[in-house]
Amino acid sequence: VDKTTGEDLLFSTSPRYTFSDIKIFSDPARTYALFLTEDNAAKKIRLGTATAEMYLVIKGTTVYKLTVEFKVEDCCTNRAKSVWIDGKEVCVCCSDVIAIPVN
């Protein structure tokens, strides 16, 4: 979402970005891309495997450092409990969908 207006930058009727413009990496050097899938019907991008530190790269913008604290759901499932972007907390007790404010 747009940091100022709250506009959806990917799934709106005239989006600023496309799915191919978005990458998430598990390392600061941005050499290990994480697998993403696009769900147009639900207007979501799904991340298969997350790590405690990730780096969001959106074409034409800065790199955003994502820091995640996880909670255990059951024996095999973890979910994001809290998420920070560049050190600023964006959600606590996060739902399955996290809106990331970008410039």
C-alpha positions in Angstrom: 0.0 0.0 0.0 1.1 3.6 -0.5 2.6 4.9 2.7 0.7 8.3 2.4 -2.6 7.5 0.7 -3.2 3.8 1.6 -3.8 3.0 -2.0 -3.2 -0.6 -3.1 -0.2 -0.4 -5.3 -0.5 -3.9 -6.8 -4.1 -5.0 -7.0 -5.9 -1.7 -7.7 -7.6 -1.0 -11.0 -4.5 0.9 -12.2 -1.6 -0.5 -10.2 1.8 1.1 -9.9 3.5 -2.3 -9.7 3.1 -5.8 -11.1 3.8 -9.1 -9.4 7.1 -9.4 -11.3 8.3 -6.1 -9.8 8.3 -7.7 -6.3 11.0 -9.9 -4.8 11.7 -11.0 -1.2 15.2 -12.3 -0.3 16.4 -14.1 2.8 19.8 -12.5 2.9 21.2 -8.9 3.0 23.1 -9.4 -0.3 19.8 -10.4 -2.0 21.1 -13.5 -3.6 18.5 -16.0 -2.2 15.0 -15.1 -3.4 12.1 -16.6 -1.5 9.3 -18.3 -3.5 6.2 -16.0 -3.9 2.8 -16.8 -5.5 0.3 -14.3 -6.8 -3.4 -14.8 -5.8 -5.3 -12.2 -7.9 -8.7 -13.4 -6.7 -7.8 -12.8 -3.1 -5.6 -9.8 -3.9 -2.6 -11.3 -2.1 0.9 -12.3 -2.6 1.7 -15.4 -0.7 5.1 -16.2 0.8 5.8 -19.9 1.1 8.6 -19.8 3.6 9.6 -16.9 5.7 12.7 -16.1 7.8 13.2 -13.8 10.7 15.0 -11.3 8.5 13.9 -10.7 4.9 14.6 -8.0 2.3 11.7 -6.7 0.2 12.7 -5.3 -3.2 10.1 -3.4 -5.3 11.4 -2.4 -8.7 12.3 1.3 -8.7 12.2 1.7 -4.9 14.5 1.2 -2.0 15.1 -2.1 -0.2 12.9 -2.7 2.8 14.3 -4.8 5.7 11.5 -7.0 7.1 12.0 -8.4 10.6 9.5 -11.0 11.8 8.8 -12.6 15.2 6.9 -15.9 14.8 4.4 -17.7 16.9 3.9 -21.5 16.8 0.4 -22.5 15.6 0.9 -26.3 15.8 3.7 -28.8 15.4 4.4 -27.8 11.8 3.1 -24.3 11.3 4.5 -20.9 12.4 2.7 -17.6 11.7 4.0 -14.0 11.9 3.3 -12.6 15.3 4.9 -9.2 14.8 6.5 -7.5 11.8 8.8 -4.5 11.5 9.8 -2.7 8.4 13.1 -0.9 8.6 12.8 -1.1 12.4 9.3 0.4 12.5 6.6 -2.0 13.9 3.8 -2.4 11.3 1.7 -5.1 13.1 1.4 -7.0 16.3 -0.7 -10.1 16.5 -0.6 -10.0 12.7 -3.4 -11.5 10.6 -2.6 -13.7 7.6 -2.5 -10.6 5.4 0.0 -7.9 6.2 -0.2 -4.6 4.3 3.3 -3.2 3.8 3.5 0.6 3.6 6.0 1.7 0.9 7.0 5.0 -0.7 
